[in-house]
Amino acid sequence: MSRKSFIVAVAVCGAALAQSFPAVAGAVTDADLRGKKICWNNGATSSYSKDGSFDGTFAGHGTWSLVSDQLEVHGDHGSGASTITKDGDTFHTVRRASKSGTAIEFWGKYCN
């Protein structure tokens, strides 16, 4: 095999391999959320105001805080904490259902 053919083969295999592995989710910072609105895959929207207030489709109006990878929301219609990460421009949350304890996962992106 020529050197050029070998380099092409390695490049093609490397590209195929890179696509087979999911991207690693990273940490979410305060700046990622503060003053932003996220539209979630379940139809919900969440607005994280700069002053720490929160407005969400299901939780209602309240407050939000981020400590490490834990997003905590306290709203008129409910409160809870979830683990939040991001993968590029996609946010991922995981929380435990209060009754069953099963993991509930959502993903979302910035919206207007």
N, C-alpha and C positions, 0 to 999 in steps of 0.2 A: 504494500500500500504506500502510495506516495505521501510525502509530508502534507501536501495541500489537501488530499483526500482525507487524511487522518484529522486535520484541523476542522474540516467541514463536518465530518462525522461526530466529532466531539461537540461542536457547536449545536448541531441538530439534536443530539441526545440531551445536552444540557438544557436546551429550550423546552423539550418535551418533559423532562424531569421537573423543571421549575413550575410548569403548568399543572403538574399532578399533585403538588403540595399546596395546601391552602396557605394564604398569607398569615403571618403571625399577628394577632391583635395586640395593639399597643395601649399605653396608658392614656386616659382622658385627663386633660388639665382643666382648671377653672376657666381659662380663656376659651377652651373649646365649647363651653356651654353658656357662659355669661353673656347675656344680651342676644341669645340665639333661640331659634325655634326648630324643633325636630319633628318630622312626620314619621310615625312608626308604621310598620307593616300590618298592624292590627287595626289601622284607621285612626288611631289616637294621634293627637298633637300635644307637644309639651313646649311651653315657653319658659325659658330660664332668664328672668330679668336681671339686669345689672345690680339692682338693689337687694337681690336675694329672694325676691318674690317669685312665685311660680303660678302658672295657669296651665291646666291640662284638661283634656277631654273627659277623663274619668275621675281624677282626684279633685278637680275643681281648683279654686284659688287657695294659695297657701305660701309655703316657703320651701326652698331647696338648699342643699349643701352637699359638697363633695369632699370626702375625706379619703385620701388614697384612691382606691378603685371602687369605693362605696358611695353611690348616689342616694341621698335620703330626701324624700319628699313628704311634706306634711300638708294635706289639703282639706278642704271642706268636706269632701266625700270619701276620704281615705288617706292613709299614710303608709309608707313602706320604704324599704331599702333594697337596692339591687346592686349587683356588681356591674360596672359599665366599662367597656373597652371600645377601641375604635380600630378599624382596619381601613386605612386610606380615608375616604370620606364617608364610610359607613360605621355607625355606632351599633354596638351590641349590648344588650342588657340581659341579665339572668337574675331571677329572683325565685324564691321558694313559695309555693302556694301555701297559704296559711292552714288549710285543712289537711291536704294530702301530703304536703312536704315535697311534692315533685317540682322539678325545675321548670320554670316558664321562661322561654327565651323570645326576645324580640330584636329586630334590627330596624334602623331608621337612618334618615339623611336630613340635612338641613332643608328647610322649606320656607316659604314666605308666609 
